[in-house]
Amino acid sequence: MQQKVFQSDVNCASQTTDDNLKTLAFLTIYITGFGITAGAHRLWSHRAYKAKWPLRLLLVVLFTVTGQRHVYVWALDHRVHHKYSETEADPHNAKRGFFFSHVGWLVLTPHPKVVEKRKAVDMSDLEADPIVMWQKKLYPLLFAIFNLFLPIAIPVYYWDETLWNSFWINFNMRFTITLNMAFFVNSLAHMWGQKPYDRNISPVENLAVSLAALGEGWHNYHHVFPWDYKTGELGNVYNPSTTFINFFAKLGWAYDLKSVSKGMIARRAEKTGDGSHPQIWGYGDSDIEKEDQEELEAMAEEKELFKKED
């Protein structure tokens, strides 16, 4: 009997440590993702807003945990991607297929045009950022500490997780999921979805990618308006990264947030969109024409009069 109780206690303890490890891996994936979306992407690649040094330092550490190379080279390739999208100079040209745009471009020799255009893109702003250049200089060491050593060591130290489990779950599994979530923006978000803003380019609006990649799936909008810090027309809707930036804007750490007017969006959607751009979602939509709204209100008042007469 005592042996069964002991075995039960062991199983419970094992399940608890296993749950702790999976929870830590999930939280790490989610939280460090902001280093990609709010950091390397919206801040450093597109200069969609400005950030004070504490936020830049936080973002560069979070980005290092994701293991997606250093900020400088990530932003360089992303600027080339936007500048020469869907051409031979695009580092992950979606016209070369799903596999290439998802991961192949990282393991294959880049097209000569990519190499040429990388040299032509202005990176002086990042070169003037001491935090970015500090990470670039020390990246191999920082990668080893933040992406490999700490994620594995923390579970082992704090709740006696086995080194083997910690390695496979909080490094291999976490790292693989993080990479693929980011890669889906280059592949899926260039292939399957709607094009409300520009039907002539491959980037699309993909809800699934937005849910997985912290709001980065509104890609048709983003390629049309790359300077908008929200990377999507609807702001915080399925876009945690926008919420993250807004939070730090309230603290004063993020500022000069760049955006797009409703008029600019409407003009572009009407000119080049595929017709899927939402017009009016229903009664109460703020975009209802003034005349229509007044007529609707008059109709409602008329109905009320009929009810009173009855």
Stockholm file with secondary structure:
# STOCKHOLM 1.0

chainA/1-310         MQQKVFQSDVNCASQTTDDNLKTLAFLTIYITGFGITAGAHRLWSHRAYKAKWPLRLLLVVLFTVTGQRHVYVWALDHRVHHKYSETEADPHNAKRGFFFSHVGWLVLTPHPKVVEKRKAVDMSDLEADPIVMWQKKLYPLLFAIFNLFLPIAIPVYYWDETLWNSFWINFNMRFTITLNMAFFVNSLAHMWGQKPYDRNISPVENLAVSLAALGEGWHNYHHVFPWDYKTGELGNVYNPSTTFINFFAKLGWAYDLKSVSKGMIARRAEKTGDGSHPQIWGYGDSDIEKEDQEELEAMAEEKELFKKED
#=GR chainA/1-310 SS CHHHHHHHHHHHHHHHHHHHHHHHHHHHHHHHHHIIIIIIIIIIITCCSEECHHHHHHHHHHHHHHTSCCHHHHHHHHHHHHHTTTSTTCTTCGGGCHHIIIIIHHHSCCCHHHHHHHTTSCCHHHHTCHHHHHHHHTHHHHHIIIIIIHHHHHHHHHHCCCHHHHHIIIIIIHHHHHHHHHHHHHTGGGTSSBCSSCTTSSCCBCHHHHHHTTTTTBHHHHHHSTTCTTSSTTTTTTCHHHHHHHHHHHHTSEECCCCCCHHHHHHHHHHHCCSCSCCCCSTTCTTSCHHHHHHHHHHHHHHHHHHHHC
#=GC SS_cons         CHHHHHHHHHHHHHHHHHHHHHHHHHHHHHHHHHIIIIIIIIIIITCCSEECHHHHHHHHHHHHHHTSCCHHHHHHHHHHHHHTTTSTTCTTCGGGCHHIIIIIHHHSCCCHHHHHHHTTSCCHHHHTCHHHHHHHHTHHHHHIIIIIIHHHHHHHHHHCCCHHHHHIIIIIIHHHHHHHHHHHHHTGGGTSSBCSSCTTSSCCBCHHHHHHTTTTTBHHHHHHSTTCTTSSTTTTTTCHHHHHHHHHHHHTSEECCCCCCHHHHHHHHHHHCCSCSCCCCSTTCTTSCHHHHHHHHHHHHHHHHHHHHC
//
